[in-house]
Amino acid sequence: MNRRRNEDHTSHYFAFFALVLAFVAATTGGAMHAIFRNGQIKTERKIAETRQRIEQHRLDMQMIEVRREKLVDRYEIREQLKHWSSELVPVTHGVVEKVRPLPESVSGPVASRS
């Protein structure tokens, strides 16, 4: 049961070295896993923020479109003119004239001094 004093002790050192090497590998693997997972979480958060910004921009674009449609609405313009006491009056369809553009050879400056 007792060991001999002249027995080789290198097998014990090899087992200890293997145990230390396994511990270092496991620790490094755990740390790398944590680092990569943290990077994934940051990327997922950036993607979520970007999607939220895109959705906000879409909503802003819809609101701008609604405001633009309201600005060109003829009934809304009529109400605003009444509110401002404007002297503009509605024009009947018979008064409207179609204006044809001048040919390109004749076209020149719009205003000129004589």
N, C-alpha and C positions, 0 to 999 in steps of 0.2 A: 503494500500500500504506500509505503514511503517512496518518494522518487529518488532516483539516483542523483548524486551531485554532479556527475559528469554528463548528464542528459542534456540534449540541445534545447535551449529555450527560445529559439527563433520562431517556432510555431506560435508561441504566445504573443510575440511581438507582431507577427503577421495578422493574427486575429484582432488584436487591438488596433492595428493600422487599418484594417478592413472596416472595423466598426466606426472609427473616426471618419474614414472616407465616406461611408454610408450616411453618417450623420450630416456631414458637410453637403453631400449631394441632396439629401432631403431638405435641409434648411435652404439651400440655394433654389431648389425647385419651388418651395413654398413662397419664397420671396419673389421669384420671377412670376409666379402665378398671381400674386397680389398686385405686382406692378402692371402686368398686362390687363388684369381685370379692372384696375383703376383707370387705365387708358380707355378701355371699352366703355366704362360708365361715363367718362368725360365726353367721349364721342357721341354716345347716345343722348346725353344732355344737350350737346350742341345741335344735334339733329332735331331734337324736340323744340329747341328755341328757334331754329330756322323755320321749321314747319309753322310754329306759332306766328312768327313774323310774316311769313307768306300769307297765312290766313288773315292777318290784320291788314296787310296790303290789299288783299282781295276785297275785304270789307270796305276799306277806304275808297277803292276804285268804284265800288257799287254806290257808295254815298256821293261821290263826285258825279257819277252818271245821273243820279237822281237830281242833284242840284242843277246840273247842266240842262236836264230835261225841263226842270221847273223854270229855268231862265228863258228858255225858248218857247214856253207854252204861251200861246196867243192870249188865252183868257187871263192868265196871270199877268202878262204885260199890260193888258187892258185895265186890270184892277190897279196895277201900280201907277199907270198914267192918270187914272182918276184920283188916286190918293195924292199924287204930286200936283194936281190941278194943271195938267199939261194942256196946251192948246192944240195938240194933235187930234185929228178926227179920223174916224174910220173911212176907208176908201172903198167904193163899190167896185165890182169886177169890171164894169165897162170903162172905168177911168184908167185902168192899168194898161201901159203900152209895153210891147216887147221891143227891146233895143237890140239890134244886131251889131256885132263888133265890126270895126272897120277892117278892110283887107290889110294884110301885113305890110304891103308896099306903101300904103297911105299912112299907116299909123306912125306917129311921131310922139313927141312929148305931149303930155296931157295939157299942160299949161305953158304958154309962151308969152313973152313980152312983145308988144308991137311997137 
